[in-house]
């Protein structure tokens, strides 16, 4: 226990908060992603529900101190259920002026602002394009501002270690983490454990980081800069074992689990692309699960190799983002024609063209649905949250092998990098994926279809007596031999459509969050789930007849969706695009649905959706 | 791959019931016939053989082989074949492609399959023309080629398939000619036996759009003077009277006539394992030189598919067979009571 100047024990008051949204922002070299992730771990171990949102620059090593070099990590931790990483910030930690400039607009009035005094030099202010010092011109008056000598005290704490200045500077993020860990009553033991593990081969750096963390914590506790600390009580969380997971890791694990359940090798053919590469990195570490990861020469070879593996009887998958989808389109069409199982994952980012590679968007939906030549319908499945990527990836594989069809899985750059606690499923509780390769030559035809699924047989090369040829040319309805017969072609086009329709038998009844009829139905898909769910909940708590349907299956659409839509007066479709699902719903159900569109490379804020809901309820 | 007890196969076992739809007189017929003749001798069960092709006249090939087959899309056969071979190393995978499919639209996949040394047998039918699209010039057409798309002659310098394969460090590089039945059979057999990517350029006559492209090479009267038939360990001799040969003058090959003080001992001896000789041969072209046919280069190195599968075996040995339950619980997990 520390003592105050007159010798009495100092016990600072603790204020309770329902939830807190905090953002760490600094230069890309300041370790903000790491700081944010550690703060997240501390928070989940404190029992909170959490949502996180990393925001990093596209540049690998942007010049220090520049506006475009700012990297940030946002954590929403709460004593209630969390749906998003939070709208506006309750607290902001900035390591330099550039971080202040780019992040201050998101801080709530009276929000907590912590900054490193040493970094507000004339040259850093200039790099951040400040013409006057924001610390002095009154522009921070509406916030609770805490100047902290992060650089100075970290340097003092590490003085006798005789580390080069560069190494000392790299410990500042742990000092900052120490300060906010105290401020929000987070346990620092998980971070201490992590530092010890991470730097076990480098005892000096380990010691330095541990000291910086400790120094920051004591700084909060002992100095008079903070009058009180804050506490966020544990959230009511369902019992079970959890881990924090990002969407990309969940996607990788979902594919792995599906192949595991199917008892088949997994083959990923992929070409590096932001924000999809982490799925490749992740799966490359699971070789002992019979996982082949092939870094192909280009996007086309990525999908081509996966299709070749599928022809050979493996679970073939490929991962990419929008630009790669364009390149893969011809091969996806081939997969549709030869009717082999294949999963194509599009981790959507802001386009067109290179666009904003690190920023999310939902503008590839129409491409996924229609982006092929000819009539080539495919199932399209979307993930709603980071942990949901696991189930979406799993389901994509299940549908692909059951119906012998390529399936497109849509996630996005937000889901890819954001994280949330995931209640770990028991492997035995996951759905079965039954694969029966055809081995009986008697009565075999390559395009003889199963009556309930319209799937053609999957034959592994190497099976005697079943030698056959498949290809992209139109083929006879039964024998698979090349056929240009006019009526046969129409029959083939129609059966490929009918097969899609059959998949509706696998779609569970649509879950309606809220009353099953009423004033307003909000329909979403993909990563907007959290923002929509949180916004809709606000109105439901006020007793308003607002409901939410979030679509996992974009093609085919659930059979009951039309009926549900008809029971509501109005339909709102928030999307991070110009209204792509909106167009589909209007065409499919002749419903006068309204779009809410945000195309900023950023997820919706809850308030943005809530404002639109409020307006529609008034109209 | 081969099974001792397998019944002896015949040429007929490799023939499908599909009508062969190449133009009458096309060089592809001869290639199909030689492949179907050699395959029964390979000792590989039919069901363990896969033919993968792209788009073009040559790419119709899989339909006529009674094995597993995949007629894919333009240029992509090596990529599809790579995925298949890596995940199914037990299969013998052949790629059939052409000068447009393999060297133009699919050039990227071809070079990467070769440099990775995927255990694929790649037959590239080179007729120096686009046949299926009815007669445009191809990347191997000679400069100034007059076609429908180049009425004033093409302005492109042609690509040399053997040099490309050498540049990609292919471990087996050979050239043969559609009408040289016996030679072709030997080369197909050698390619089949090679462990690694085998690249075979087959000079093939398109009698509709580029008839006689290789006439000088195949004409009975001239071929002895225009073909240099390579044999490992043998001096490079050619000519109707077997009196001409290739000699090295410094680093430059030259054609010499035997006699007048020039003997066989002065001639360059073919060595399939010498990449420098392969390079010199790949650049020899008429009118200055005869056209080399045969195996230019053979090298043994680990195949991509074997290395990829070895990684899986090593990972299993190190970490044990994957346990999904354990994997899901890896890292920082916490339990809510």
Interface residues (C-beta under 8 A of the other chain):
Chain A: X41 X44 X45 X47 X190 X237 X238 X239 X240 X241 X242 X243 X244 X253 X256 X257 X260 X265 X267 X269 X286 X287 X288 X289 X290 X291 X292 X294 X296 X297 X298 X300 X301 X304 X305 X306 X307 X308 X309 X310 X311 X312 X313 X314 X316 X330 X331 X334 X338 X424 X425 X426 X427 X460 X461 X462 X463 X464 X465 X466 X467 X468 X469 X470 X471 X472 X473 X481 X482
Chain B: X16 X18 X45 X46 X47 X48 X50 X52 X55 X62 X63 X66 X67 X68 X69 X70 X71 X72 X73 X76 X79 X80 X81 X82 X83 X84 X85 X86 X87 X88 X90 X91 X108 X109 X112 X308 X311 X312 X314 X315 X316 X318 X319 X320 X321 X322 X324 X325 X327 X328 X329 X330 X331 X332 X333 X334 X335 X336 X337
